């Protein structure tokens, strides 16, 4: 059983109270993030290539995937995996860990039970924290990393359709400025 000082979350499992510490939930979430990143990265690479394709070189999802594999090799489908995996690992670790901490804070001190309102507030708090701390900065970083493989990037310069030229190091600042 969890003591109030342990920060564990009690959940009723088969009539008994079970306690899982927030750090265990955070670690479990981070492993889930790594697996998800490895599975979804090829789809994300294809999606990004299709979004950046201004010349009409690709004729759909399957054609884009085949073209990338044929011209750049299978490993090209995992370009940008590092920021994506880091993003998902930290995102799920923060979500699961903060949700467990919020649940500990919202549980009834007398009974140790968590009300539906407490569950809702815990999930809401974890989601807002995740969005502000992890999702927005890492999405910008991830798309910037994908942009490095865009044919419009020459050397260390990005040329946008509006004929603006940016150093690749200026792009994240430009993105933040546009938010």
Secondary structure, 3 states (H helix, E strand, C coil): CCCHHHCCEEEEECCEEEEECHHHHHHHHHHHHHHHHHHHHHHHHHHHHHHHCCCCCCCCHHHHHHHHHHHHCHHHHHCCHHHHHHHHHHHHHHHHHHHHHHHHHHCCCCCCCCCHHHHHHHHHHHHHHHHHHHHHHHHHHHHHHHHCCCCCEECCEEECCCCCEEECCCHHHHHHHHC
